[in-house]
Amino acid sequence: MNVPSTNTPPDLTSNPTLDEFRKVVRGRRSVRRFTAEPVPAEVLDDCLELAMLAPNSSNLQPWEFFVVQTPDLKARLAAACLGQNAAKTAPVLIAVVARPDTWRRHARMALAQWPEQKLPDIVEKYYTRIAPIHYSQGPFGLFGAAKKTAGLFVGLARPVPRGPYSPNEMKIWATKSTALAAENLMLALRAHGYDSCPMEGFDECRVRRLLKLPKKGLVTMVLAAGKRSEKGVYNRQYRFARESLVHYL
Ligand SMILES: Cc1cc2nc3c(=O)[nH]c(=O)nc-3n(C[C@H](O)[C@H](O)[C@H](O)COP(=O)(O)O)c2cc1C
């Protein structure tokens, strides 16, 4: 299979059908037991490419993916995932990691890798001047605190962005985009005929140490991936009634 890169322009000549989309979304379930069948490398690559097409804040792509397939490391990672069946049986585990700390380097990359010949002035201004104001928190978070104070006053008169104003808010910032990439990854696996289970049940200290993760990286989820085994789905899918959670104002 030829894995199209994220930077290949999409084919917009035919629309995906709603039925196919629904099949992918409805077919995705959290699978707790997998068969031993491996996920082919091209499938994994394609799913990761599709994951990376998730919408993300300022296109700063604050995520990284750590793919674990070697039996020894995988067994140790499964143990750090509290020995969950999904982790123990999956042929692949993927740590989906949010990076609140890469925005400065990624802003430079966004400029260097702009996909058209001419870099629009507004884009250059955004990544060189606006993003640093928006995302810097300064030593001890002091710049963030100053931005928050200024926001309180200016915000009395007009709408202003209310953050991110601290290193903790940067963690939320990075985690939002990374969670969207995780969802793309799970849907892409389903579209390829594979399954997944997102897990937050893990010992983050152990996962971090085991995978030698970057110091400021946050493990948003560990995804188990593979083919569902016969009894891999534990119960029927259900959700609360739409009326209780959706509010048309
Ligand atoms: C952030 C997050 C963390 C989760 N952690 C776990 C987990 O540690 N173990 C597990 O078996 N399922 C985990 N799940 C799966 C949920 O239990 C599952 O999505 C939910 O019950 C709905 O079922 P469905 O995904 O099959 O629709 C997690 C899901 C999310 C989104």
The ligand as a MOL file (V3000), in Angstrom:
LIG
                    3D

  0  0  0     0  0            999 V3000
M  V30 BEGIN CTAB
M  V30 COUNTS 31 33 0 0 0
M  V30 BEGIN ATOM
M  V30 1 C -9.6830 9.2890 27.8680 0
M  V30 2 C -10.1990 7.8830 27.8800 0
M  V30 3 C -9.6520 6.9750 28.7650 0
M  V30 4 C -10.0670 5.6480 28.7800 0
M  V30 5 N -9.4360 4.7550 29.5850 0
M  V30 6 C -9.7690 3.4580 29.5030 0
M  V30 7 C -9.0110 2.4910 30.2110 0
M  V30 8 O -8.0400 2.7910 30.8920 0
M  V30 9 N -9.3760 1.1880 30.1010 0
M  V30 10 C -10.4300 0.7950 29.3230 0
M  V30 11 O -10.7040 -0.4200 29.2590 0
M  V30 12 N -11.1690 1.7090 28.6300 0
M  V30 13 C -10.8420 3.0060 28.6920 0
M  V30 14 N -11.5370 3.9300 27.9400 0
M  V30 15 C -12.6390 3.4850 27.0880 0
M  V30 16 C -14.0020 3.9020 27.6180 0
M  V30 17 O -14.3340 3.1120 28.7370 0
M  V30 18 C -15.0140 3.7520 26.4850 0
M  V30 19 O -14.6900 4.6650 25.4580 0
M  V30 20 C -16.4560 3.9980 26.9400 0
M  V30 21 O -16.8560 3.0510 27.8820 0
M  V30 22 C -17.4160 3.9680 25.7610 0
M  V30 23 O -17.3190 2.7420 25.0400 0
M  V30 24 P -16.9770 2.7050 23.4900 0
M  V30 25 O -15.6340 3.3680 23.3120 0
M  V30 26 O -16.9230 1.2530 23.1160 0
M  V30 27 O -18.0550 3.4540 22.7840 0
M  V30 28 C -11.1270 5.2430 27.9180 0
M  V30 29 C -11.6770 6.1750 27.0410 0
M  V30 30 C -11.2020 7.4640 26.9990 0
M  V30 31 C -11.7590 8.4210 25.9940 0
M  V30 END ATOM
M  V30 BEGIN BOND
M  V30 1 1 1 2
M  V30 2 1 2 3
M  V30 3 2 2 30
M  V30 4 2 3 4
M  V30 5 1 4 5
M  V30 6 1 4 28
M  V30 7 2 5 6
M  V30 8 1 6 7
M  V30 9 1 6 13
M  V30 10 2 7 8
M  V30 11 1 7 9
M  V30 12 1 9 10
M  V30 13 2 10 11
M  V30 14 1 10 12
M  V30 15 2 12 13
M  V30 16 1 13 14
M  V30 17 1 14 15
M  V30 18 1 14 28
M  V30 19 1 15 16
M  V30 20 1 16 17
M  V30 21 1 16 18
M  V30 22 1 18 19
M  V30 23 1 18 20
M  V30 24 1 20 21
M  V30 25 1 20 22
M  V30 26 1 22 23
M  V30 27 1 23 24
M  V30 28 2 24 25
M  V30 29 1 24 26
M  V30 30 1 24 27
M  V30 31 2 28 29
M  V30 32 1 29 30
M  V30 33 1 30 31
M  V30 END BOND
M  V30 END CTAB
M  END
